[in-house]
Amino acid sequence: MLSALLANKLDNYSNLDQAWVQVILDHKQVIRDECNILEITDEDRSRFKFKLDHYLRENSVPVTLHWVTKFINELEMYEDFTDRKALYIPFSTYRIVN
């Protein structure tokens, strides 16, 4: 029952799907090369220090993509990210590559 409840709350980017996680791990550079780049303003640096999840939510990054964003930017959960000028933000839609 718990897994059914979780499934309703998660989207296709969940880190609970081990096969999906492996795809991300195996394709880190490809994902990074295709990311949007989000500039971090001085105001945001001050406002969101140690609050990466809040910053990502404020910038409309889906919660289940936060782990991918942290991974491709090589950030830890509560790390101060404000020494960076920008973050790589993965696309939130699937793209078919031929």
C-alpha positions in Angstrom: 0.0 0.0 0.0 2.8 2.4 0.8 4.4 1.9 -2.6 1.1 2.6 -4.3 0.8 5.9 -2.3 4.4 6.8 -3.2 3.8 6.0 -6.9 0.9 8.5 -7.0 3.2 11.2 -5.6 6.2 10.6 -7.9 6.7 11.4 -11.5 9.0 9.8 -14.1 12.2 11.2 -12.5 12.0 9.5 -9.1 15.2 8.2 -7.6 13.3 5.2 -6.3 13.4 3.6 -9.7 16.9 1.9 -9.8 16.9 1.4 -13.5 16.2 5.2 -14.0 19.0 6.1 -11.5 21.4 3.9 -13.4 20.6 5.7 -16.7 21.3 9.0 -15.0 24.6 7.7 -13.5 25.7 6.3 -16.9 24.9 9.4 -18.9 25.9 12.3 -16.6 28.0 14.1 -19.2 25.4 13.8 -21.9 22.7 15.2 -19.5 25.0 18.0 -18.4 25.8 18.9 -22.0 22.1 19.2 -22.8 21.0 21.2 -19.7 19.6 24.6 -19.3 21.9 26.9 -17.4 20.4 28.9 -14.6 22.3 32.0 -13.5 22.4 32.6 -9.8 21.9 36.3 -8.9 23.6 38.0 -6.0 20.2 38.4 -4.4 19.5 34.6 -4.7 23.0 33.8 -3.3 22.1 35.7 -0.2 18.5 34.5 0.0 19.1 30.8 -0.6 22.4 30.0 1.1 22.3 26.4 2.2 18.7 26.1 0.8 19.3 24.5 -2.6 15.9 22.7 -2.6 14.1 26.0 -1.9 16.1 27.7 -4.7 15.2 24.9 -7.2 11.5 25.0 -6.2 11.5 28.8 -6.6 12.9 28.2 -10.1 10.2 25.6 -11.0 12.5 22.6 -11.0 10.3 19.5 -10.2 11.1 18.1 -6.8 11.9 14.7 -8.2 14.5 16.3 -10.5 16.4 17.8 -7.5 18.5 14.7 -7.1 19.6 14.8 -10.8 20.3 18.5 -10.5 22.5 18.0 -7.5 24.3 15.0 -9.1 25.1 16.8 -12.4 26.3 19.9 -10.4 28.3 17.7 -8.0 26.5 19.2 -5.0 25.6 17.6 -1.7 22.2 18.0 -0.1 22.8 20.9 2.2 26.0 22.3 0.6 26.4 26.0 0.2 25.9 26.3 -3.5 26.1 30.1 -3.6 29.8 30.2 -4.5 28.6 29.2 -8.0 27.5 31.7 -10.7 25.2 29.2 -12.4 23.7 25.7 -12.1 23.0 23.1 -14.7 19.3 22.3 -14.7 18.2 19.2 -16.6 15.2 19.4 -18.9 12.0 18.3 -17.4 10.7 16.7 -20.5 11.9 13.6 -22.3 13.8 14.1 -25.5 14.2 11.4 -28.1 17.8 11.3 -29.5 18.3 9.5 -32.8 
